[in-house]
């Protein structure tokens, strides 16, 4: 399965339409990024709820917003 894109260049009946390859590539990228986000989410909540951070910034009620908005702006 991983060699299919390179084989499709050489064998005509295995050709993958460009739009399918484009969508698959970006779907895979989204899966990787969302997995990283989910695995770092607990650490981000823990770090943003640290007493030193809360004493300076007062963001306890907005921790989820602070964690979620910057990655979503990249999209």
N, C-alpha and C positions, 0 to 999 in steps of 0.2 A: 504493500500500500504506500509506503514512503517513497518508493522509486517510481511510482506511476507518473508523477509530473515530468520526470526526466525521460521516461519511456515514451510518453505521449508526444514528445518532440520528434522522435524517430519513427514511430509506428502510427500511421494515419488513422486507423480505426480506434485508437485509444486516445485521440485528441480530446482534451478537456476544454469546453468553451471558456473564453476569457472571463466572462462574468461569473461563472461558477468558481473559477480559481480565485478571482478577486474577492468574492463573498466569503469563501472558505478561509482565505488568508486573514481577512479582517475578523472573522468570527473566532479563529484561533487566537489572535492577538487579544481580543476581548476576554476570552476565557483565562488567558495567562494573567492579564491585568486584574481581573476581578478576583482571581484566586489570591494574588498577592495582597490586594486590598483587604479581603476577608481575614487573611492570616495576620495582618498588621493592625487590624481594628481594635482588638483587645489591648494590645500594647499602647496604642494611641489613647484610648480611654483612660488607661491606668496613668499614663504620663501627664495627660491634661487635667487629671483630678488630683495631682500631687499638691500638697498644702502650699508649697512655695509658689507654684503657678497660680493657684486659686487666690492667694493673698495679693498677688500683683495684678491679675487680669480679670478675675470674677467671671469666669466662663463656665461654671459648673452646669448651668442649665442649657448651654449651647454647645456642649462637647461634640455631640453627633453632627451638628451643623458645621463646626469647625473642621471635623475630620472628613466629611462628605463633600463639601462644596469645592475645595481646590481640585480634586481629581475630576469632578464633573465639569469644571470649567475647561479642562484640557480637551474634552470631547467636543 
